[in-house]
Amino acid sequence: MEYIIKPYEGVNEYKFGCLLEDILSKIKNNFKRVDNNGLIKLYLDNLSLVFKDNKLVEISVIANKDVELYYDEYDLFSYTNIIDKLQESHSYIQKYGFTIFDSIGVAFSGFQEDEGDRTVTVYSPHYWDEIVN
């Protein structure tokens, strides 16, 4: 599966601010649904969608051999030292195990050596403000 990040807009057809019902009516996949403390999370293999107040606010993509995740021209899961490359042109912070590029609304986890599963989280404007600030 190929995913393309549009900073602060979404990933592929999953756009921030879209209503849960609208996304469920358009997708053909059988997502697992989890309701947790006012958030609704949909999970499917390598993808998770988070909804707050019934609107899409966060998308996470987990690396596996069938996933290509692009930002600009870079395949984030295949590009060697992608975090170093992004640090050349974007400010970042490291917090709670994430490398966060708030200017583009993207956070990386698991990209350091032997950290396990690599995940890229793309978030809507201001959704990670409490973490970043």
N, CA, C and O atoms as a GROMACS GRO file, in nm:
protein
  532
    1MET      N    1   0.084  -0.118   0.000
    1MET     CA    2   0.000   0.000   0.000
    1MET      C    3   0.089   0.125   0.000
    1MET      O    4   0.190   0.130   0.069
    2GLU      N    5   0.049   0.222  -0.076
    2GLU     CA    6   0.123   0.348  -0.083
    2GLU      C    7   0.041   0.458  -0.017
    2GLU      O    8  -0.076   0.479  -0.048
    3TYR      N    9   0.105   0.528   0.074
    3TYR     CA   10   0.043   0.641   0.143
    3TYR      C   11   0.125   0.766   0.115
    3TYR      O   12   0.248   0.762   0.108
    4ILE      N   13   0.055   0.879   0.099
    4ILE     CA   14   0.122   1.007   0.075
    4ILE      C   15   0.075   1.107   0.181
    4ILE      O   16  -0.044   1.133   0.196
    5ILE      N   17   0.172   1.161   0.253
    5ILE     CA   18   0.142   1.259   0.359
    5ILE      C   19   0.128   1.398   0.298
    5ILE      O   20   0.212   1.442   0.219
    6LYS      N   21   0.020   1.465   0.336
    6LYS     CA   22   0.004   1.608   0.308
    6LYS      C   23  -0.001   1.676   0.444
    6LYS      O   24  -0.101   1.665   0.515
    7PRO      N   25   0.107   1.745   0.482
    7PRO     CA   26   0.116   1.800   0.617
    7PRO      C   27  -0.008   1.880   0.658
    7PRO      O   28  -0.057   1.966   0.584
    8TYR      N   29  -0.056   1.849   0.776
    8TYR     CA   30  -0.172   1.912   0.838
    8TYR      C   31  -0.300   1.899   0.756
    8TYR      O   32  -0.400   1.964   0.787
    9GLU      N   33  -0.298   1.815   0.652
    9GLU     CA   34  -0.419   1.786   0.575
    9GLU      C   35  -0.464   1.643   0.594
    9GLU      O   36  -0.582   1.616   0.613
   10GLY      N   37  -0.367   1.548   0.589
   10GLY     CA   38  -0.403   1.408   0.605
   10GLY      C   39  -0.311   1.317   0.527
   10GLY      O   40  -0.201   1.356   0.486
   11VAL      N   41  -0.359   1.195   0.506
   11VAL     CA   42  -0.285   1.093   0.432
   11VAL      C   43  -0.383   1.030   0.334
   11VAL      O   44  -0.488   0.978   0.373
   12ASN      N   45  -0.348   1.033   0.206
   12ASN     CA   46  -0.434   0.981   0.100
   12ASN      C   47  -0.575   1.038   0.115
   12ASN      O   48  -0.592   1.160   0.126
   13GLU      N   49  -0.677   0.950   0.116
   13GLU     CA   50  -0.815   0.997   0.124
   13GLU      C   51  -0.859   1.031   0.266
   13GLU      O   52  -0.970   1.080   0.286
   14TYR      N   53  -0.774   1.006   0.363
   14TYR     CA   54  -0.807   1.034   0.503
   14TYR      C   55  -0.766   1.177   0.536
   14TYR      O   56  -0.648   1.206   0.556
   15LYS      N   57  -0.865   1.266   0.542
   15LYS     CA   58  -0.840   1.409   0.562
   15LYS      C   59  -0.881   1.451   0.703
   15LYS      O   60  -0.987   1.412   0.752
   16PHE      N   61  -0.796   1.530   0.768
   16PHE     CA   62  -0.827   1.576   0.902
   16PHE      C   63  -0.955   1.659   0.901
   16PHE      O   64  -0.980   1.739   0.811
   17GLY      N   65  -1.035   1.637   1.005
   17GLY     CA   66  -1.163   1.706   1.017
   17GLY      C   67  -1.279   1.628   0.958
   17GLY      O   68  -1.394   1.662   0.984
   18CYS      N   69  -1.250   1.525   0.879
   18CYS     CA   70  -1.358   1.443   0.823
   18CYS      C   71  -1.431   1.372   0.936
   18CYS      O   72  -1.372   1.334   1.036
   19LEU      N   73  -1.560   1.356   0.919
   19LEU     CA   74  -1.641   1.288   1.019
   19LEU      C   75  -1.621   1.138   1.012
   19LEU      O   76  -1.598   1.082   0.905
   20LEU      N   77  -1.629   1.074   1.127
   20LEU     CA   78  -1.615   0.929   1.136
   20LEU      C   79  -1.711   0.858   1.041
   20LEU      O   80  -1.671   0.767   0.969
   21GLU      N   81  -1.836   0.900   1.040
   21GLU     CA   82  -1.936   0.835   0.956
   21GLU      C   83  -1.902   0.847   0.808
   21GLU      O   84  -1.924   0.753   0.731
   22ASP      N   85  -1.849   0.962   0.768
   22ASP     CA   86  -1.812   0.981   0.628
   22ASP      C   87  -1.699   0.886   0.588
   22ASP      O   88  -1.702   0.829   0.480
   23ILE      N   89  -1.601   0.871   0.675
   23ILE     CA   90  -1.490   0.781   0.643
   23ILE      C   91  -1.537   0.637   0.642
   23ILE      O   92  -1.500   0.561   0.552
   24LEU      N   93  -1.619   0.598   0.739
   24LEU     CA   94  -1.669   0.460   0.743
   24LEU      C   95  -1.753   0.427   0.620
   24LEU      O   96  -1.753   0.313   0.574
   25SER      N   97  -1.825   0.525   0.568
   25SER     CA   98  -1.910   0.499   0.451
   25SER      C   99  -1.828   0.484   0.322
   25SER      O  100  -1.877   0.426   0.225
   26LYS      N  101  -1.706   0.536   0.321
   26LYS     CA  102  -1.624   0.534   0.199
   26LYS      C  103  -1.523   0.420   0.195
   26LYS      O  104  -1.481   0.379   0.087
   27ILE      N  105  -1.484   0.369   0.311
   27ILE     CA  106  -1.378   0.269   0.312
   27ILE      C  107  -1.435   0.129   0.297
   27ILE      O  108  -1.546   0.100   0.342
   28LYS      N  109  -1.358   0.044   0.234
   28LYS     CA  110  -1.401  -0.093   0.212
   28LYS      C  111  -1.338  -0.188   0.312
   28LYS      O  112  -1.377  -0.305   0.320
   29ASN      N  113  -1.242  -0.140   0.388
   29ASN     CA  114  -1.172  -0.226   0.482
   29ASN      C  115  -1.251  -0.243   0.611
   29ASN      O  116  -1.329  -0.156   0.650
   30ASN      N  117  -1.230  -0.355   0.676
   30ASN     CA  118  -1.293  -0.381   0.804
   30ASN      C  119  -1.200  -0.339   0.916
   30ASN      O  120  -1.115  -0.417   0.960
   31PHE      N  121  -1.216  -0.218   0.962
   31PHE     CA  122  -1.135  -0.167   1.071
   31PHE      C  123  -1.185  -0.224   1.203
   31PHE      O  124  -1.304  -0.247   1.220
   32LYS      N  125  -1.093  -0.245   1.295
   32LYS     CA  126  -1.129  -0.277   1.433
   32LYS      C  127  -1.152  -0.144   1.503
   32LYS      O  128  -1.070  -0.053   1.491
   33ARG      N  129  -1.262  -0.132   1.576
   33ARG     CA  130  -1.296  -0.006   1.642
   33ARG      C  131  -1.275  -0.019   1.792
   33ARG      O  132  -1.315  -0.118   1.854
   34VAL      N  133  -1.212   0.083   1.850
   34VAL     CA  134  -1.191   0.090   1.995
   34VAL      C  135  -1.234   0.228   2.042
   34VAL      O  136  -1.185   0.329   1.992
   35ASP      N  137  -1.325   0.232   2.139
   35ASP     CA  138  -1.366   0.358   2.201
   35ASP      C  139  -1.292   0.371   2.333
   35ASP      O  140  -1.296   0.281   2.417
   36ASN      N  141  -1.223   0.485   2.352
   36ASN     CA  142  -1.138   0.500   2.469
   36ASN      C  143  -1.132   0.645   2.513
   36ASN      O  144  -1.075   0.730   2.444
   37ASN      N  145  -1.190   0.675   2.628
   37ASN     CA  146  -1.182   0.809   2.688
   37ASN      C  147  -1.219   0.921   2.591
   37ASN      O  148  -1.146   1.019   2.581
   38GLY      N  149  -1.328   0.908   2.523
   38GLY     CA  150  -1.374   1.012   2.432
   38GLY      C  151  -1.310   1.008   2.294
   38GLY      O  152  -1.350   1.084   2.206
   39LEU      N  153  -1.213   0.920   2.275
   39LEU     CA  154  -1.151   0.903   2.144
   39LEU      C  155  -1.203   0.775   2.081
   39LEU      O  156  -1.232   0.678   2.150
   40ILE      N  157  -1.214   0.776   1.951
   40ILE     CA  158  -1.247   0.655   1.876
   40ILE      C  159  -1.127   0.624   1.789
   40ILE      O  160  -1.077   0.709   1.716
   41LYS      N  161  -1.082   0.500   1.797
   41LYS     CA  162  -0.967   0.457   1.717
   41LYS      C  163  -1.009   0.344   1.626
   41LYS      O  164  -1.076   0.249   1.668
   42LEU      N  165  -0.970   0.355   1.500
   42LEU     CA  166  -0.992   0.250   1.401
   42LEU      C  167  -0.857   0.191   1.364
   42LEU      O  168  -0.763   0.265   1.333
   43TYR      N  169  -0.847   0.059   1.367
   43TYR     CA  170  -0.721  -0.010   1.337
   43TYR      C  171  -0.739  -0.105   1.221
   43TYR      O  172  -0.840  -0.174   1.211
   44LEU      N  173  -0.641  -0.108   1.133
   44LEU     CA  174  -0.636  -0.206   1.025
   44LEU      C  175  -0.490  -0.232   0.991
   44LEU      O  176  -0.422  -0.143   0.940
   45ASP      N  177  -0.443  -0.352   1.018
   45ASP     CA  178  -0.307  -0.392   0.984
   45ASP      C  179  -0.204  -0.283   1.013
   45ASP      O  180  -0.156  -0.271   1.125
   46ASN      N  181  -0.171  -0.204   0.912
   46ASN     CA  182  -0.062  -0.107   0.923
   46ASN      C  183  -0.109   0.037   0.941
   46ASN      O  184  -0.030   0.130   0.928
   47LEU      N  185  -0.237   0.056   0.971
   47LEU     CA  186  -0.294   0.191   0.975
   47LEU      C  187  -0.384   0.206   1.096
   47LEU      O  188  -0.459   0.114   1.131
   48SER      N  189  -0.377   0.322   1.161
   48SER     CA  190  -0.476   0.354   1.264
   48SER      C  191  -0.522   0.499   1.245
   48SER      O  192  -0.444   0.587   1.208
   49LEU      N  193  -0.649   0.520   1.271
   49LEU     CA  194  -0.710   0.652   1.260
   49LEU      C  195  -0.768   0.687   1.396
   49LEU      O  196  -0.833   0.603   1.459
   50VAL      N  197  -0.746   0.810   1.441
   50VAL     CA  198  -0.797   0.855   1.571
   50VAL      C  199  -0.895   0.969   1.548
   50VAL      O  200  -0.867   1.063   1.474
   51PHE      N  201  -1.011   0.959   1.614
   51PHE     CA  202  -1.115   1.059   1.603
   51PHE      C  203  -1.142   1.120   1.740
   51PHE      O  204  -1.152   1.050   1.840
   52LYS      N  205  -1.152   1.251   1.743
   52LYS     CA  206  -1.191   1.324   1.863
   52LYS      C  207  -1.311   1.409   1.826
   52LYS      O  208  -1.311   1.476   1.723
   53ASP      N  209  -1.414   1.405   1.909
   53ASP     CA  210  -1.539   1.476   1.877
   53ASP      C  211  -1.589   1.436   1.739
   53ASP      O  212  -1.642   1.518   1.664
   54ASN      N  213  -1.571   1.307   1.707
   54ASN     CA  214  -1.620   1.248   1.582
   54ASN      C  215  -1.546   1.296   1.457
   54ASN      O  216  -1.591   1.269   1.345
   55LYS      N  217  -1.434   1.367   1.474
   55LYS     CA  218  -1.356   1.417   1.360
   55LYS      C  219  -1.217   1.356   1.360
   55LYS      O  220  -1.157   1.336   1.466
   56LEU      N  221  -1.164   1.326   1.242
   56LEU     CA  222  -1.031   1.268   1.228
   56LEU      C  223  -0.925   1.369   1.271
   56LEU      O  224  -0.920   1.481   1.221
   57VAL      N  225  -0.838   1.326   1.366
   57VAL     CA  226  -0.734   1.416   1.417
   57VAL      C  227  -0.593   1.358   1.406
   57VAL      O  228  -0.496   1.432   1.414
   58GLU      N  229  -0.581   1.225   1.386
   58GLU     CA  230  -0.448   1.164   1.385
   58GLU      C  231  -0.450   1.036   1.302
   58GLU      O  232  -0.546   0.960   1.304
   59ILE      N  233  -0.341   1.015   1.228
   59ILE     CA  234  -0.324   0.896   1.144
   59ILE      C  235  -0.186   0.840   1.173
   59ILE      O  236  -0.086   0.912   1.168
   60SER      N  237  -0.180   0.710   1.202
   60SER     CA  238  -0.050   0.645   1.222
   60SER      C  239  -0.034   0.533   1.122
   60SER      O  240  -0.128   0.458   1.094
   61VAL      N  241   0.087   0.523   1.068
   61VAL     CA  242   0.120   0.418   0.971
   61VAL      C  243   0.238   0.340   1.028
   61VAL      O  244   0.339   0.398   1.067
   62ILE      N  245   0.223   0.208   1.032
   62ILE     CA  246   0.326   0.120   1.085
   62ILE      C  247   0.401   0.057   0.969
   62ILE      O  248   0.342   0.012   0.871
   63ALA      N  249   0.533   0.055   0.981
   63ALA     CA  250   0.617   0.002   0.873
   63ALA      C  251   0.598  -0.149   0.859
   63ALA      O  252   0.592  -0.222   0.957
   64ASN      N  253   0.589  -0.192   0.735
   64ASN     CA  254   0.604  -0.333   0.700
   64ASN      C  255   0.642  -0.338   0.553
   64ASN      O  256   0.644  -0.236   0.485
   65LYS      N  257   0.672  -0.457   0.505
   65LYS     CA  258   0.727  -0.470   0.369
   65LYS      C  259   0.629  -0.427   0.260
   65LYS      O  260   0.671  -0.399   0.148
   66ASP      N  261   0.501  -0.420   0.291
   66ASP     CA  262   0.400  -0.384   0.192
   66ASP      C  263   0.362  -0.237   0.195
   66ASP      O  264   0.272  -0.195   0.123
   67VAL      N  265   0.429  -0.157   0.279
   67VAL     CA  266   0.390  -0.018   0.298
   67VAL      C  267   0.497   0.076   0.244
   67VAL      O  268   0.616   0.061   0.274
   68GLU      N  269   0.453   0.173   0.165
   68GLU     CA  270   0.537   0.285   0.124
   68GLU      C  271   0.468   0.411   0.175
   68GLU      O  272   0.350   0.433   0.147
   69LEU      N  273   0.541   0.492   0.249
   69LEU     CA  274   0.486   0.614   0.306
   69LEU      C  275   0.572   0.731   0.261
   69LEU      O  276   0.691   0.738   0.294
   70TYR      N  277   0.513   0.822   0.186
   70TYR     CA  278   0.589   0.931   0.125
   70TYR      C  279   0.558   1.066   0.189
   70TYR      O  280   0.442   1.099   0.218
   71TYR      N  281   0.664   1.142   0.210
   71TYR     CA  282   0.656   1.285   0.238
   71TYR      C  283   0.753   1.350   0.141
   71TYR      O  284   0.870   1.312   0.135
   72ASP      N  285   0.707   1.448   0.066
   72ASP     CA  286   0.785   1.502  -0.046
   72ASP      C  287   0.824   1.385  -0.134
   72ASP      O  288   0.738   1.304  -0.170
   73GLU      N  289   0.949   1.374  -0.170
   73GLU     CA  290   0.991   1.263  -0.256
   73GLU      C  291   1.046   1.146  -0.177
   73GLU      O  292   1.092   1.048  -0.236
   74TYR      N  293   1.041   1.153  -0.045
   74TYR     CA  294   1.104   1.051   0.039
   74TYR      C  295   1.007   0.942   0.082
   74TYR      O  296   0.898   0.970   0.131
   75ASP      N  297   1.048   0.816   0.063
   75ASP     CA  298   0.977   0.703   0.122
   75ASP      C  299   1.030   0.692   0.265
   75ASP      O  300   1.144   0.651   0.286
   76LEU      N  301   0.950   0.730   0.361
   76LEU     CA  302   0.998   0.744   0.498
   76LEU      C  303   1.046   0.615   0.560
   76LEU      O  304   1.133   0.617   0.647
   77PHE      N  305   0.992   0.502   0.518
   77PHE     CA  306   1.033   0.375   0.575
   77PHE      C  307   1.154   0.314   0.504
   77PHE      O  308   1.218   0.225   0.559
   78SER      N  309   1.186   0.360   0.385
   78SER     CA  310   1.299   0.305   0.309
   78SER      C  311   1.421   0.395   0.306
   78SER      O  312   1.533   0.347   0.290
   79TYR      N  313   1.400   0.525   0.320
   79TYR     CA  314   1.510   0.621   0.310
   79TYR      C  315   1.603   0.606   0.430
   79TYR      O  316   1.559   0.616   0.544
   80THR      N  317   1.730   0.581   0.404
   80THR     CA  318   1.828   0.567   0.511
   80THR      C  319   1.848   0.702   0.580
   80THR      O  320   1.868   0.804   0.514
   81ASN      N  321   1.842   0.702   0.711
   81ASN     CA  322   1.861   0.823   0.792
   81ASN      C  323   1.760   0.933   0.759
   81ASN      O  324   1.797   1.050   0.749
   82ILE      N  325   1.635   0.897   0.742
   82ILE     CA  326   1.532   0.995   0.706
   82ILE      C  327   1.519   1.104   0.812
   82ILE      O  328   1.496   1.220   0.778
   83ILE      N  329   1.534   1.070   0.938
   83ILE     CA  330   1.523   1.173   1.042
   83ILE      C  331   1.634   1.276   1.027
   83ILE      O  332   1.609   1.396   1.037
   84ASP      N  333   1.756   1.230   1.003
   84ASP     CA  334   1.866   1.324   0.980
   84ASP      C  335   1.839   1.412   0.859
   84ASP      O  336   1.867   1.532   0.862
   85LYS      N  337   1.784   1.355   0.755
   85LYS     CA  338   1.753   1.432   0.634
   85LYS      C  339   1.649   1.540   0.663
   85LYS      O  340   1.666   1.654   0.621
   86LEU      N  341   1.543   1.505   0.735
   86LEU     CA  342   1.439   1.603   0.766
   86LEU      C  343   1.490   1.711   0.862
   86LEU      O  344   1.445   1.825   0.856
   87GLN      N  345   1.583   1.674   0.950
   87GLN     CA  346   1.639   1.772   1.043
   87GLN      C  347   1.717   1.882   0.972
   87GLN      O  348   1.737   1.990   1.027
   88GLU      N  349   1.761   1.855   0.850
   88GLU     CA  350   1.832   1.957   0.772
   88GLU      C  351   1.743   2.075   0.735
   88GLU      O  352   1.791   2.187   0.718
   89SER      N  353   1.613   2.050   0.723
   89SER     CA  354   1.523   2.156   0.676
   89SER      C  355   1.405   2.184   0.769
   89SER      O  356   1.326   2.276   0.742
   90HIS      N  357   1.391   2.107   0.877
   90HIS     CA  358   1.278   2.127   0.969
   90HIS      C  359   1.327   2.121   1.113
   90HIS      O  360   1.411   2.037   1.148
   91SER      N  361   1.274   2.209   1.196
   91SER     CA  362   1.306   2.200   1.338
   91SER      C  363   1.234   2.080   1.397
   91SER      O  364   1.133   2.034   1.343
   92TYR      N  365   1.286   2.029   1.507
   92TYR     CA  366   1.229   1.909   1.568
   92TYR      C  367   1.252   1.911   1.718
   92TYR      O  368   1.336   1.985   1.769
   93ILE      N  369   1.174   1.829   1.787
   93ILE     CA  370   1.199   1.803   1.928
   93ILE      C  371   1.191   1.652   1.949
   93ILE      O  372   1.129   1.580   1.871
   94GLN      N  373   1.254   1.606   2.056
   94GLN     CA  374   1.242   1.466   2.094
   94GLN      C  375   1.173   1.462   2.229
   94GLN      O  376   1.218   1.524   2.326
   95LYS      N  377   1.063   1.386   2.234
   95LYS     CA  378   0.984   1.380   2.356
   95LYS      C  379   0.904   1.252   2.358
   95LYS      O  380   0.847   1.211   2.257
   96TYR      N  381   0.899   1.188   2.475
   96TYR     CA  382   0.820   1.066   2.494
   96TYR      C  383   0.851   0.957   2.392
   96TYR      O  384   0.763   0.880   2.355
   97GLY      N  385   0.975   0.951   2.347
   97GLY     CA  386   1.014   0.848   2.251
   97GLY      C  387   0.984   0.882   2.106
   97GLY      O  388   1.005   0.800   2.017
   98PHE      N  389   0.937   1.003   2.081
   98PHE     CA  390   0.906   1.049   1.946
   98PHE      C  391   1.009   1.152   1.901
   98PHE      O  392   1.060   1.228   1.982
   99THR      N  393   1.038   1.153   1.772
   99THR     CA  394   1.105   1.266   1.708
   99THR      C  395   0.995   1.340   1.635
   99THR      O  396   0.936   1.287   1.540
  100ILE      N  397   0.967   1.462   1.678
  100ILE     CA  398   0.849   1.536   1.632
  100ILE      C  399   0.891   1.654   1.546
  100ILE      O  400   0.971   1.738   1.588
  101PHE      N  401   0.836   1.658   1.426
  101PHE     CA  402   0.856   1.770   1.335
  101PHE      C  403   0.723   1.846   1.329
  101PHE      O  404   0.640   1.822   1.241
  102ASP      N  405   0.705   1.938   1.425
  102ASP     CA  406   0.575   2.004   1.438
  102ASP      C  407   0.543   2.093   1.319
  102ASP      O  408   0.425   2.115   1.290
  103SER      N  409   0.643   2.146   1.251
  103SER     CA  410   0.615   2.235   1.137
  103SER      C  411   0.544   2.161   1.023
  103SER      O  412   0.480   2.225   0.940
  104ILE      N  413   0.555   2.029   1.020
  104ILE     CA  414   0.486   1.951   0.917
  104ILE      C  415   0.385   1.853   0.978
  104ILE      O  416   0.320   1.778   0.905
  105GLY      N  417   0.372   1.853   1.111
  105GLY     CA  418   0.273   1.768   1.177
  105GLY      C  419   0.302   1.620   1.167
  105GLY      O  420   0.210   1.540   1.147
  106VAL      N  421   0.429   1.582   1.180
  106VAL     CA  422   0.469   1.442   1.165
  106VAL      C  423   0.560   1.404   1.282
  106VAL      O  424   0.650   1.479   1.320
  107ALA      N  425   0.535   1.285   1.339
  107ALA     CA  426   0.618   1.233   1.448
  107ALA      C  427   0.662   1.091   1.414
  107ALA      O  428   0.586   1.011   1.360
  108PHE      N  429   0.787   1.062   1.448
  108PHE     CA  430   0.847   0.931   1.421
  108PHE      C  431   0.873   0.859   1.552
  108PHE      O  432   0.915   0.921   1.650
  109SER      N  433   0.847   0.729   1.555
  109SER     CA  434   0.890   0.647   1.669
  109SER      C  435   0.945   0.516   1.616
  109SER      O  436   0.901   0.464   1.513
  110GLY      N  437   1.044   0.463   1.689
  110GLY     CA  438   1.104   0.336   1.650
  110GLY      C  439   1.209   0.345   1.542
  110GLY      O  440   1.250   0.242   1.488
  111PHE      N  441   1.255   0.465   1.508
  111PHE     CA  442   1.352   0.481   1.400
  111PHE      C  443   1.497   0.478   1.449
  111PHE      O  444   1.590   0.479   1.368
  112GLN      N  445   1.516   0.473   1.580
  112GLN     CA  446   1.651   0.457   1.633
  112GLN      C  447   1.684   0.309   1.630
  112GLN      O  448   1.594   0.226   1.619
  113GLU      N  449   1.810   0.275   1.638
  113GLU     CA  450   1.852   0.135   1.629
  113GLU      C  451   1.781   0.049   1.732
  113GLU      O  452   1.769   0.086   1.849
  114ASP      N  453   1.734  -0.067   1.687
  114ASP     CA  454   1.677  -0.170   1.774
  114ASP      C  455   1.562  -0.121   1.862
  114ASP      O  456   1.545  -0.170   1.973
  115GLU      N  457   1.484  -0.027   1.815
  115GLU     CA  458   1.369   0.020   1.893
  115GLU      C  459   1.243  -0.060   1.865
  115GLU      O  460   1.143  -0.041   1.934
  116GLY      N  461   1.245  -0.147   1.767
  116GLY     CA  462   1.125  -0.224   1.738
  116GLY      C  463   1.048  -0.167   1.622
  116GLY      O  464   1.106  -0.118   1.525
  117ASP      N  465   0.915  -0.174   1.631
  117ASP     CA  466   0.830  -0.129   1.521
  117ASP      C  467   0.848   0.019   1.494
  117ASP      O  468   0.851   0.101   1.585
  118ARG      N  469   0.861   0.051   1.366
  118ARG     CA  470   0.872   0.191   1.324
  118ARG      C  471   0.732   0.241   1.288
  118ARG      O  472   0.659   0.176   1.212
  119THR      N  473   0.698   0.356   1.341
  119THR     CA  474   0.567   0.415   1.317
  119THR      C  475   0.584   0.563   1.285
  119THR      O  476   0.666   0.632   1.345
  120VAL      N  477   0.505   0.610   1.189
  120VAL     CA  478   0.498   0.753   1.159
  120VAL      C  479   0.356   0.797   1.190
  120VAL      O  480   0.259   0.739   1.141
  121THR      N  481   0.345   0.900   1.272
  121THR     CA  482   0.215   0.955   1.308
  121THR      C  483   0.203   1.093   1.247
  121THR      O  484   0.292   1.178   1.260
  122VAL      N  485   0.092   1.115   1.179
  122VAL     CA  486   0.062   1.243   1.115
  122VAL      C  487  -0.057   1.300   1.191
  122VAL      O  488  -0.156   1.230   1.214
  123TYR      N  489  -0.048   1.426   1.231
  123TYR     CA  490  -0.154   1.481   1.316
  123TYR      C  491  -0.206   1.614   1.262
  123TYR      O  492  -0.139   1.686   1.189
  124SER      N  493  -0.329   1.644   1.303
  124SER     CA  494  -0.397   1.765   1.259
  124SER      C  495  -0.343   1.886   1.335
  124SER      O  496  -0.281   1.871   1.440
  125PRO      N  497  -0.368   2.006   1.282
  125PRO     CA  498  -0.318   2.126   1.349
  125PRO      C  499  -0.362   2.132   1.496
  125PRO      O  500  -0.479   2.113   1.527
  126HIS      N  501  -0.268   2.159   1.582
  126HIS     CA  502  -0.288   2.181   1.725
  126HIS      C  503  -0.320   2.054   1.805
  126HIS      O  504  -0.327   2.062   1.928
  127TYR      N  505  -0.338   1.939   1.740
  127TYR     CA  506  -0.375   1.819   1.815
  127TYR      C  507  -0.262   1.775   1.908
  127TYR      O  508  -0.290   1.719   2.015
  128TRP      N  509  -0.138   1.797   1.872
  128TRP     CA  510  -0.025   1.758   1.957
  128TRP      C  511   0.033   1.876   2.034
  128TRP      O  512   0.144   1.866   2.087
  129ASP      N  513  -0.038   1.988   2.042
  129ASP     CA  514   0.015   2.106   2.110
  129ASP      C  515   0.057   2.078   2.255
  129ASP      O  516   0.160   2.129   2.299
  130GLU      N  517  -0.020   1.998   2.328
  130GLU     CA  518   0.015   1.969   2.467
  130GLU      C  519   0.146   1.890   2.476
  130GLU      O  520   0.220   1.904   2.573
  131ILE      N  521   0.174   1.809   2.377
  131ILE     CA  522   0.298   1.732   2.376
  131ILE      C  523   0.415   1.820   2.334
  131ILE      O  524   0.522   1.815   2.395
  132VAL      N  525   0.394   1.900   2.232
  132VAL     CA  526   0.501   1.980   2.174
  132VAL      C  527   0.540   2.097   2.265
  132VAL      O  528   0.658   2.131   2.275
  133ASN      N  529   0.443   2.157   2.329
  133ASN     CA  530   0.470   2.278   2.411
  133ASN      C  531   0.500   2.245   2.555
  133ASN      O  532   0.524   2.335   2.636
   0.00000   0.00000   0.00000
